[in-house]
Amino acid sequence: MLRKIYIGARKSAKFSGMVILFATDILRERKGEEFIGEVKCSSFCGRIAGVAMRVGIDARMIGWSGIGRYTDHLIKGITEFGEGVEPVLFCDRDNAHEIPGKSNLERHYLRTKVFSLSAPLKLRREFAQYGFDILHTPHFVSPLGRTTYPVVITIHDLTPIIIGGTMPSLVRKAYYYLYNLFAARNAKAIIVPSNSTKNDVVKMLGVAQSKVEVVYESVDEIFGRVDSDIVLRTKEKFDIKGEFIFALGNQKPNKGLEYLIDAYYEVINKHQLRHELVLTGTPSSKFKGVAERIGKYGLEQKVRFIGGTTDDELVGLYNGASVFVFPSLYEGFGLPPLEAMACGTPVIASNRSSVPEVVGDAAVIVNPLDVGALADAIVEVVTDEDKRSSLVERGHRRVNDFSLEQFARETLDVYKQVLGR
């Protein structure tokens, strides 16, 4: 795969010489030459037990979805449960106000953009100014080469490598692959959110299993059951008249929404259910498969895109839905099913990648490619009250396995292991 991406990308005039350099170095390493960033003795060396551990956290993506929520939980968890730990936060001036926790947390502003070809070199110089014992980057862009501190990275998933069509060009796919490969080889430890993702990282990036630590993510405390009047106000805001099936409206190829549209058509035609299908977001101009299916089946009046939502609105939607459907073909973890469970909503989830690992026995698990089975599962959950009650009860128990405290303490254990504490 690496040679295919590398050779193809070199043919593009847009492909930066820096990425070619990365590829050359990595190919050299594949032939037996060393390509592992050396970690010199950090400021931690020689410290006695009990002295504060200074943890640098790259928080520049705090305002993003996905990684942003992870970063938010990381800071909250370390602040609340990290006895003797001093977070050192790195952000940019546009999102510094989104940093959670105490206003007096040490923070510094970075000039380097998150995604640029020169970022690893610039980050190495910028981070060198600050004294911390260990750096955690909650994404794959980390400092290049020798550093005076060990680096821990989080790889949430490898979607662009595994699922075709999620990257717009071979050049960007090469960029993503090589940066992940470099970051994984250079890091002292890699945190992943599931055993499924661990297997992907080991297989696709060629790192030792012992270097990869699974730390499950946590469900935000905002997600929970709410009063019926909150549900009613949420439905009124989005003009939802009656009962509805709910799903998130990300239309990337790995999300499997096309198959949910197929199943929904069968649900309302074969089984005569009157539920609307409510999707967050808007029809995508880039990934057109979902919109095309809606048009093909004439479902424009039954499938509702409701636009962007706040977390509070999302809570109301989860609580009001008859069922939450998560037909994803590939996930690194998959928080939405757990969020729905926390809100007391029965869940139907995919049998692909990490999803069964996350939901356990608390969801109806189906192959999203089996449209008939997906449609039957929706009908069963919507119409069988005993089934619904059982799923709600099991979902409530399942969510308890994904607490902020557990997430924070297991992450801190990785830091301590790297530092030899």
Secondary structure, 3 states (H helix, E strand, C coil): CHHHHHHHHHCCCCCCHHHHHHHHHHHHHHCCCCCCCCECCCCCCCCCCCCCEEEEEECCCCCCCCHHHHHHHHHHHHHHHCCCEEEEEEECCCCHHHCCCCCCCEEEECCCCCCCCCHHHHHHHHHCCCCCCEEEECCCCCCCCCECCCEEEECCCCHHHHCCCCCCCHHHHHHHHHHHHHHHHHCCEEEECCHHHHHHHHHHHCCCHHHEEECCCCCCCCCCCCCHHHHHHHHHHCCCCCCEEEECCCCCHHHCHHHHHHHHHHHHHCCCCCCEEEECECCCCCCCHHHHHHHHHCCCCCEEECECCCHHHHHHHHHHCCEEEECCCCCCCCCHHHHHHHCCCCEEEECCCCHHHHHCCCCEEECCCCHHHHHHHHHHHHHCHHHHHHHHHHHHHHHCCCCHHHHHHHHHHHHHHHHCC
